[in-house]
């Protein structure tokens, strides 16, 4: 068949053999010239290309690309403007044969050439049944990923079974691929989410599921990922991403509520950090309409509380006798009739505005009366607020409250906005639909935030503004303009550095969960409460923080708390302004805040920042603080706002177990990275961040929990469906990290150690000989070795004079740190000399040993090529390139494949 299609011209087989010889010799320039010349001499270029691809060898050990990929790439480069290389000149009789051969290459060996083959041979125009058959053939051969990719490229999803295609991907920890498979198809998206939700059912069995796919082999890591807690997180994330009705994911919602109920029991009965009223409000909202949750509530009350409480709740929900724990029914019979129809909570009418004597002695007191705290739920009331607040020269304390979701919702919607001016506090009720959705209310919020002559005071306002955008989608469509905003969080950070900077004290403020509702429980002396204590001598009482802010009417204690949270900002600002020198602050407090930007506006749409000017400003304010403290200030301020670049060694991060690939990639770049194991709880990341001054890198739902346990800006959320390299690009940009070639491979991927021991060739040979790791006969010299093995290139012989060498930015261990007898380092790691091929000794002048894990590395002949795979990452910190939005996705011309997160350098180990 191939002879019939090749009436004249060069033989494709001979051309392939010549290219393979050049490929073996690594003559890239000669390869390109020979390929272009050979394509021009082919009698039938399209048929000849297929024969060449069929003849090309597959992947070779130690090579990141194949000859077939190179041939395909060069053909695409040569093809434009040549009619013979298009299908227009191919007869209708020959066209199906060419397309089937091309499709066969995609299915069997050349999946990396999928895109160009689809384009050159127009495979999308083939009969759909034939294409579906080919996808099925791939799936039957256990090439699940390749089958999904081909189906997506040819848009065959409507003709295929979504569950059959996606279940193996999810089981193989390729959920991102499954998400891509259903992208843009609402029906398939809903089916995928409901499928995952079915795995959260108490009766789900992974073993039964695996029996449906007997040829699917799962590792222990992949098996561990298919457990209800992890799957529930994915379901909630995808429900939001695909806008799926939570009512269709009853299993996940029930499990999340089940876990939330247990958390509430712990917070109230064990930790004592939640009042009876708050606990009762949340419990009622969680168990509403679910007999199973109501029964579980009673069971938990028997365990944590008392039979009396359990009986009262059982009576309130009229639970049947056969569902109650032992003793509850008998206790219920003793209850008076008046207690059987009401929830056992405190009546709001018994609530008092006046705080207790203990509260007055230990907590900040709101200096305004009840009559000056105005609860606004109508447009007429809003007009009086507008007249008092939007006045040139006015100072307004701004805070927001929303109901704690405890993980059952991903985006918090604001329920109450507090605006405090001297002598008065206005509480805007966003739970009143007519009021919150009125264009007049939205216009008021826009005007207030954009008014540059009205000073708005807040604390950790970035989170409040995000919730504001989640509440009103209009603010995403037309971004908010924020001017005249002083975030006291930045002021607090400066106070902390000034107070303890000389002692090497804390580099950031633990915002924790004391700033806004829905961020977990914790000590009251964090964040805003800590600032109020430092400036006004008494902290805030945060017991009402976890209130149900969507209940109406609000209790008086809730109203008092909400008003105090906003009014304290006025008092703190007044004291700091009058006594700025005492607290180590500049007279202009606004100078501590980064230039405000449009809330909700995309990064690529913002105007370029004057980074050099901002860097000088930050350095001046920090009194020439060391680089580590400058980085900490930038992290606490939200990062990404300019300032001097920092070296990767100055950034310390902890990656949770969903970003292990990113962690290994960051270690390749020299970043000090701790990676959580699969069995570690997310709380471990928060603990490491606090004790070791690290930034948390996480993804999905854990972000909401983890960010509440560390300082503002020290928890960064990333998309776990992206490649590790693209995630690393985001991290480098966010923290303004400047890489150099010397940072690449300066830290160990496996152990995170950045200390090497240099071992000269002679020392390595001696050690290996003493341990019996080399042949008895003497090794040949380098010259003799090269003469004997001509096909092998001698060390560095093919590299140009400007080829990079391995000179990492790392710590170097002293010569005597390795025990020659035991081959052990002081830390206990043993040098793995048995991994070094004896034949390399005459060729490698110097070896490098990690003192943390004992792995041995050496500079191979492909070090510069591997280094080129990091070329796009190396330029992240440069001002000229940082503004480019496509740097993370545009491949470099010198690399045909991305550097995988788990790849090892060409410093061969």
ABEGO torsion letter per residue (X at the ends): XAAAABABEBBAAAAAAAAAAAAAAGBAAAAAAAAAAAAAABABAAAAAAAAAAABBBBBBGBABBAAAAAAAAAAAAABGBAAABAAABBAAAAAAAAAAAAAAAAAABAAAAAAAAAAAGAAABBAAAAAAAAAAAAAAGBAAAAAAAAAAAGAAAABBAAAAAAAAAAAGAAAAAAAAABGBAAAAAAAAAAAAAAABAABBAAAAAAABAABBBBAAAAAABBAAAAAAAAAAAAAAAGBBAAABAAAAAAAAAAAAAAAAAAAAAAGABBAAAAAAAAAAAABGBAAAAAAAAAAAAAABBAAAAAAAAAAAGBBAAABBBGAAAAAAABBAAAAABBBBBBAAABBABBBAAAAAABBBBABBAAABBBBABAAAAAAAAAAABBBGBBBBBBBBBBBAGGABABBBBABBBBBBBGBBBBBBAABAAAAABAAAAAAAAAAAABAABBBBBBGAAAAAAAAAAABAAAAABBBBBBGBBBAAAAAAAAAAAAAAAAGBBABBBAEAAABBGAEBEBABBEAAAAAAAAAGBBBBAAAAABBAABOBBBAAAAAAAAAAAAAAAAAAAAAAAAAAAAGBBABAAAABBBBBBBGBBAAABBBBBAAAAAAAAAAAAGGBBAAAAAAAAAAAGEGAEEBBBBAAABBBBBBAAAAAAAAAAAAAGBBBBBBBAABBAAAAAAAAAAAGBBBBBBEAAAAAAAAABBBGABBBBBAABBAAAAAAAAAAAAGBBBBAAABGABBAAAGBABBBBBBAAAAAAAAAAAGABBABBBBBAAAAAAABAABBBBGAABBAABBBBBBBBBBBBAAABBAAAGBBAAGBBBBAAABBAAAAAABABBBBBAAAGBBBBBBAAAAAAAAAAAAAAAAABAAAAABAAAAABBBAABABBBBAABBBABBX
